[in-house]
C-alpha cells in the first residue's frame, strides 16, 4: 500500500509518501509545496493543486491522510489553511484517492504514543520509524510523513474489523 500524508498550508504544504509492505514502512519521497507570499491567493491555491496533481501522477498513492485544521488564535491563518486543505481534498477526491482526516493530537499519539508530544519528538519518531539517516526538512515534510504513518496505522486497524 502506498500512502500519501499531507500537512496543509498556503505558504507551505508538507507531504510525505510511504510504502507499507507486511507492516514495514519505507519512505518513498517527502518535501514541501511552497507558494510565494506575494502571489494572489487564487494563484497560490492553483499552484498547490497543480503540484499535488504532479505528485499523484508520479507516485500513484493508494490512499491519503490529511491533517485537520488546528484552530488557534489566528482566525486568518485558520481560514487560509482551510482553503489549502479544501484544494488538497478536492484534488485527492478527483483522483479517486480515499482520504482520512486526523487531528494534531491523533497524529502525535499515533507516531509517538503521546498526544501532546512536541515537534522534535514527532520528528525523531518519524526518522526512527522510517529508518532515515537524517530528520526530514523542512518541518512540514516531517509532518507530512507523520500524517502518512498515522493514516497507515488507522487504515490497518480498520481493516482488522472489516
C-alpha positions in Angstrom: 0.0 0.0 0.0 1.3 3.5 -0.9 0.2 6.2 1.5 0.3 10.0 1.0 0.3 12.2 4.0 -0.4 16.0 3.8 0.2 18.8 6.2 -1.8 21.6 4.6 -0.8 25.3 4.4 -0.9 28.1 1.8 2.7 29.1 2.2 4.0 25.5 2.8 2.2 22.2 2.4 4.2 19.4 3.7 3.9 16.0 2.1 5.3 12.5 2.6 4.7 9.2 0.8 5.4 5.9 2.4 5.1 2.3 1.2 3.8 -0.3 3.6 4.5 -3.9 3.0 4.0 -6.6 5.6 3.8 -4.0 8.3 7.1 -2.4 7.3 7.1 1.3 6.4 9.5 2.8 3.9 9.8 6.5 2.9 9.3 6.9 -0.8 9.6 10.7 -1.0 8.9 13.8 1.1 9.1 17.5 0.7 7.0 20.6 0.6 4.9 22.5 -1.9 5.7 26.2 -1.4 4.0 29.3 -2.8 5.3 32.9 -2.9 3.9 35.1 -0.2 3.2 38.0 -2.5 1.2 35.8 -5.0 -2.6 36.3 -5.0 -4.4 33.6 -3.1 -6.3 32.1 -6.1 -3.0 31.5 -7.8 -1.4 30.1 -4.7 -4.2 27.6 -4.4 -3.9 26.8 -8.1 -0.1 26.1 -7.6 -0.9 23.8 -4.7 -3.4 21.9 -6.7 -1.1 21.5 -9.7 1.9 20.4 -7.6 -0.2 17.9 -5.7 -1.6 16.5 -9.0 2.0 16.1 -10.2 2.8 14.1 -7.1 -0.3 11.9 -7.6 0.6 11.3 -11.2 4.2 10.4 -10.4 3.8 8.3 -7.3 0.2 6.9 -7.6 -0.8 6.7 -3.9 -3.5 4.3 -3.0 -4.8 6.3 -0.1 -4.1 9.6 1.7 -4.2 11.2 5.1 -4.6 14.9 5.8 -4.2 16.9 8.9 -7.3 18.7 10.2 -7.1 22.4 10.7 -5.9 23.4 14.2 -7.9 26.4 15.2 -5.7 28.6 17.4 -5.9 32.3 18.0 -5.2 33.4 14.4 -8.5 33.2 12.5 -7.0 34.4 9.3 -4.4 31.7 9.3 -7.1 29.1 10.0 -9.1 30.3 7.1 -6.2 30.2 4.6 -5.1 26.8 5.8 -8.7 25.7 5.3 -8.7 27.0 1.8 -5.5 25.0 1.0 -7.0 21.9 2.7 -10.1 22.2 0.6 -8.0 22.3 -2.6 -5.9 19.3 -1.4 -9.0 17.3 -0.6 -10.7 18.1 -3.9 -7.6 17.1 -5.9 -7.5 13.8 -4.0 -11.2 13.1 -4.5 -11.0 13.9 -8.2 -8.1 11.4 -8.4 -10.2 8.7 -6.8 -8.0 8.5 -3.7 -9.7 7.7 -0.4 -8.9 10.3 2.4 -8.5 10.0 6.2 -8.5 13.1 8.4 -6.6 13.4 11.6 -6.2 16.0 14.3 -2.8 17.0 15.5 -3.1 15.1 18.8 -4.2 11.9 16.9 -1.1 12.2 14.7 1.2 12.8 17.7 -0.3 9.8 19.5 -0.1 7.5 16.5 3.6 8.4 15.9 5.0 8.9 19.4 2.4 7.3 21.7 1.7 10.6 23.4 -0.9 13.1 22.1 0.9 16.1 23.5 4.4 15.3 22.1 6.4 18.2 20.9 7.6 18.7 17.3 11.1 17.4 18.0 9.6 14.1 19.4 7.5 13.6 16.4 10.4 14.3 14.0 12.6 11.9 15.9 10.0 9.1 15.8 9.3 9.7 12.1 13.1 9.4 11.5 13.3 6.2 13.6 10.1 4.6 12.2 11.2 5.1 8.6 14.9 4.4 9.3 16.0 7.7 7.8 19.6 8.9 8.2 18.5 12.4 9.0 15.4 14.3 10.1 13.3 15.3 7.1 13.4 19.0 6.2 11.5 21.3 6.2 9.5 20.5 9.3 6.4 20.4 7.1 7.8 17.4 5.3 8.3 15.5 8.5 4.7 16.4 9.4 3.6 15.0 6.1 5.4 11.8 6.8 3.8 11.7 10.3 0.3 12.0 8.7 1.2 9.2 6.3 2.3 7.0 9.1 -0.8 7.8 11.1 -3.1 7.1 8.2 -1.4 3.8 7.5 -1.9 2.7 11.2 -5.6 3.8 11.2 -6.3 2.0 7.9 -4.6 -1.1 9.1 -6.6 -1.1 12.3 -9.8 -0.5 10.4 -9.1 -3.4 8.1 -9.0 -5.8 11.0 -12.7 -5.1 11.7 -13.9 -5.5 8.1 
